[in-house]
Amino acid sequence: MLLNIELKLSFPYDFDRALERLSGTPVNFVDLQQRFVRVPMEEGNLVKVQATGTIQEPAFLIDGQEDEEQLAHIKWLFHFEESLDGIAAHFARTDLAPIFQEHMGTPLVRSFSLYGELMKSIIHQQLNLTFANTLLMRFVEKYGSQQDGVWRYPKPERIAAVTVEELREMQFSTRKAEYVIGLSQAIAAGALDLESMRMKNDEDVTTELIAYRGVGPWTAQGFLMFGLGRPNLFPTADIGLQNALKTLWKLDRKPTQDEIRERFPDWSPYLSYAALYLWRSIE
């Protein structure tokens, strides 16, 4: 029997901005007008998360979960059980205070699929966003599945059996095809266990991931931030973040990576939120 509940939060939470960011990935089923997203669960059901409140008094209808374990997972995905107040207070004392005031209550929403997050990161490498999303949807539509209008990423076992030539026909580069297949084979064989990474520290996850072709530090950081929701990562080489800081700091050039790292003591232990809010400031 599927359950539905009403959930109210005791801290400011901007679900609409979270939905805007989720809608940037076409695999996600997001309705900005009706303020909801449908989340495909590993057990096969779909959970609908819909906002009914405001930023200052956030409330949600959560419909379709099978049990308390699934409800806890939804709360974990959307950062419903951890107040954002402490993060906002931390940055109120830093040079990032203006953007934290403007984007108050924006959560770091975790990816609905760890495998999907890794595949998306590989597919997006060195491509402009429009074509990257086109390629991602070709991949999902051919090898994944659709349930009541909601797309699911393919199973690793499915992609492990795909040939490089098949992906090349979809406009994957040879190397990117090899990366996607190689990682899927490792996951399907149990050599790479993404779920177990929830319990490992950032350094161990990074070391494990970058041992595979196609996964560099940037991809590992993205997986940690958006897959696992780790709070203290900042990709200094990201051009978008450099441009956001150039604007915020009123510079006539992009800041160097060393200049950015000099601010880390002030921004830690919430570097991921610094990155998220800086991205939001230029989106």
C-alpha positions in Angstrom: 0.0 0.0 0.0 1.4 3.4 -1.0 1.5 6.1 1.6 1.2 9.9 1.4 2.0 12.5 4.1 2.2 16.2 4.6 5.5 17.5 5.8 6.3 20.9 7.2 9.8 22.3 7.8 10.9 24.6 10.6 13.5 26.5 8.5 13.4 28.5 5.2 13.6 26.3 2.2 13.3 27.4 -1.5 11.8 24.5 -3.3 11.1 26.5 -6.4 14.8 27.2 -6.9 15.6 23.6 -6.3 13.0 22.6 -9.0 14.6 25.0 -11.4 18.0 23.4 -11.0 16.5 19.9 -11.3 14.7 20.9 -14.5 18.1 21.6 -16.1 18.5 17.8 -16.4 15.9 16.6 -18.9 15.8 13.1 -17.4 14.0 14.6 -14.4 10.2 14.9 -14.4 9.6 18.5 -13.1 6.5 20.6 -13.2 7.5 24.2 -12.3 4.0 25.6 -12.5 2.4 22.9 -10.2 5.6 22.9 -8.1 6.4 19.2 -8.0 8.9 16.5 -9.1 8.3 12.8 -9.5 11.1 10.7 -8.1 11.7 7.1 -9.5 12.6 4.8 -6.7 14.8 1.7 -6.9 11.9 -0.5 -5.8 9.9 0.5 -8.9 7.4 3.0 -7.6 7.3 6.8 -8.2 7.1 9.3 -5.4 5.7 12.7 -6.0 7.1 15.6 -4.0 5.0 18.8 -4.3 5.4 22.1 -2.5 2.3 23.6 -0.8 4.0 26.2 1.3 6.3 29.2 1.0 10.0 29.8 1.5 9.5 31.0 5.0 6.9 28.3 5.9 7.7 25.4 3.6 5.3 22.5 3.4 5.1 19.5 1.1 2.8 16.7 0.0 4.8 13.5 -0.4 2.8 10.9 -2.2 3.5 7.3 -3.4 6.2 6.1 -1.0 6.0 2.4 0.0 7.3 2.6 3.6 9.2 4.7 6.2 12.5 3.7 4.6 11.5 5.3 1.3 10.2 8.4 3.1 13.6 8.7 4.9 15.3 8.4 1.5 13.2 11.2 0.1 14.0 13.4 3.1 17.7 12.7 2.5 17.5 13.5 -1.2 15.9 16.9 -0.6 17.7 17.9 2.5 14.5 18.0 4.5 15.9 16.9 7.8 18.9 19.2 8.1 18.2 22.9 8.7 19.9 25.3 6.3 19.9 28.1 8.9 23.4 27.3 10.2 24.8 27.5 6.6 23.1 30.8 6.0 24.4 32.2 9.3 27.9 31.0 8.5 28.1 32.8 5.1 26.5 35.9 6.6 29.9 36.7 7.9 31.8 36.2 4.6 32.2 37.9 1.3 29.5 35.6 -0.1 26.8 37.1 2.1 25.0 38.9 -0.8 24.3 35.8 -2.8 23.3 33.8 0.3 20.8 36.5 1.2 19.5 36.5 -2.4 19.2 32.7 -2.7 18.3 32.0 0.9 17.0 28.5 1.6 18.3 26.9 -1.6 19.2 23.3 -0.8 21.8 21.0 -2.3 19.5 18.3 -3.7 21.1 14.9 -4.1 20.8 13.0 -7.4 18.0 10.5 -7.6 20.3 7.8 -9.1 24.0 7.5 -8.2 24.7 5.5 -11.4 22.7 8.1 -13.4 24.8 10.9 -11.9 28.0 9.2 -12.8 26.8 8.5 -16.4 25.5 12.1 -16.8 28.9 13.4 -15.6 30.8 11.3 -18.1 28.4 12.2 -21.0 28.6 15.9 -20.2 32.4 16.0 -20.2 33.8 18.6 -22.7 30.4 19.3 -24.3 28.2 22.4 -24.4 25.1 22.0 -22.2 22.6 21.8 -25.0 24.3 18.9 -26.9 25.3 17.2 -23.6 21.6 17.0 -22.6 20.7 15.8 -26.1 23.2 13.0 -25.9 22.1 12.2 -22.4 18.5 11.8 -23.5 19.5 9.7 -26.5 21.2 7.4 -24.1 18.3 7.2 -21.6 15.6 6.8 -24.3 17.5 4.0 -26.0 18.6 2.0 -23.0 16.5 3.2 -20.1 12.8 2.9 -19.4 9.8 5.1 -19.0 7.1 4.8 -16.3 4.1 7.0 -16.4 6.0 9.6 -18.2 9.1 9.5 -15.9 12.4 8.3 -17.4 14.7 5.9 -15.5 18.4 5.6 -16.2 19.3 2.2 -17.7 20.7 -0.5 -15.5 24.5 -0.9 -15.4 24.1 -4.5 -16.7 22.4 -3.2 -19.8 25.2 -0.7 -20.7 27.9 -3.3 -19.8 26.7 -5.3 -22.8 26.6 -2.4 -25.2 29.3 -2.0 -27.9 31.4 1.1 -28.6 30.0 1.1 -32.1 26.4 1.4 -30.8 27.3 4.4 -28.8 29.3 5.9 -31.6 26.1 5.8 -33.7 24.5 8.1 -31.1 27.5 10.6 -31.5 29.5 9.4 -28.5 33.2 9.8 -29.0 35.1 6.5 -28.9 36.7 7.4 -25.6 33.5 8.5 -24.0 31.8 5.3 -25.2 34.7 3.3 -23.7 34.4 5.2 -20.4 30.6 4.7 -20.1 30.9 1.0 -20.9 33.9 0.4 -18.7 32.4 2.0 -15.6 29.1 0.1 -16.2 31.0 -3.2 -16.5 32.8 -2.5 -13.2 29.5 -1.6 -11.4 27.7 -4.6 -12.9 30.5 -6.9 -11.8 30.4 -5.5 -8.3 34.0 -4.2 -8.5 32.7 -0.6 -8.1 30.0 -0.3 -5.5 28.4 3.2 -5.7 25.9 2.6 -2.8 28.7 1.7 -0.4 30.2 5.1 -1.1 27.5 6.7 1.1 29.5 5.5 4.1 33.0 6.4 2.9 34.9 9.7 3.3 35.5 12.1 0.4 39.1 11.1 -0.1 38.3 7.4 -0.3 35.5 7.9 -2.7 37.7 10.1 -4.9 40.6 7.6 -4.9 38.2 4.8 -5.8 36.5 6.7 -8.6 39.6 8.1 -10.3 41.1 4.7 -10.6 38.7 4.2 -13.6 39.3 5.6 -17.1 37.2 8.7 -17.7 36.9 9.8 -14.1 39.1 12.7 -13.1 39.0 14.9 -10.0 36.3 17.2 -11.5 34.0 14.2 -12.2 34.7 12.8 -8.7 33.9 16.1 -7.1 30.7 16.4 -9.0 29.7 12.9 -7.9 30.5 13.7 -4.3 28.6 17.0 -4.4 25.5 16.1 -6.3 25.3 12.3 -5.9 26.2 12.1 -2.3 25.5 15.6 -1.2 28.8 16.2 0.5 29.0 19.7 1.9 32.6 20.8 1.6 33.8 20.6 -2.1 34.7 23.4 -4.5 35.9 22.8 -8.1 38.3 25.8 -8.5 38.9 25.0 -12.2 35.2 25.5 -13.0 34.8 28.4 -15.4 31.3 29.3 -14.2 32.4 29.6 -10.7 35.4 31.8 -11.7 33.0 34.1 -13.7 30.6 34.3 -10.8 33.4 35.3 -8.4 34.7 37.8 -11.0 31.3 39.5 -10.9 30.8 39.3 -7.2 34.3 40.6 -6.4 34.1 43.2 -9.2 37.3 42.1 -10.9 38.4 42.9 -14.4 39.6 39.3 -14.8 38.7 35.9 -13.6 40.3 35.1 -10.2 43.0 32.5 -10.1 42.5 29.2 -8.5 45.0 30.2 -5.8 43.0 33.3 -5.1 39.9 31.3 -4.7 41.5 28.8 -2.4 42.6 31.6 -0.1 38.9 32.0 0.8 38.4 28.4 1.7 39.1 28.9 5.4 36.2 31.4 5.6 33.8 29.3 3.5 34.6 25.9 5.0 33.0 23.5 6.0 30.3 24.4 3.4 32.3 24.8 0.2 29.7 22.9 -1.8 27.1 25.5 -0.8 29.4 28.3 -1.8 29.7 26.6 -5.2 26.0 26.0 -5.5 25.0 29.6 -4.7 27.7 31.0 -7.0 26.3 28.9 -9.8 22.8 30.0 -9.0 24.0 33.6 -9.1 24.8 33.4 -12.8 22.0 31.0 -14.0 
